[in-house]
């Protein structure tokens, strides 16, 4: 994974957080976002394995992964309500 791709994933997750805060999505969109979060997480974990020695990349990846988990939890709570 390139830095550009990692930054794009970060922008996506940060934007999703904002959209969730503003309650912009309905149930169908939330399910789609949940699937996308799973793909993002998988790709970030793979990239961490490949770029494990790059500490700066690891910090970005860790931040994205933490936010992915928070978004996933919030989406699941909304879908169960």
Secondary structure as UniProt FT lines:
FT   HELIX           3..21
FT   TURN            22..23
FT   HELIX           27..50
FT   TURN            52..53
FT   HELIX           55..80
//
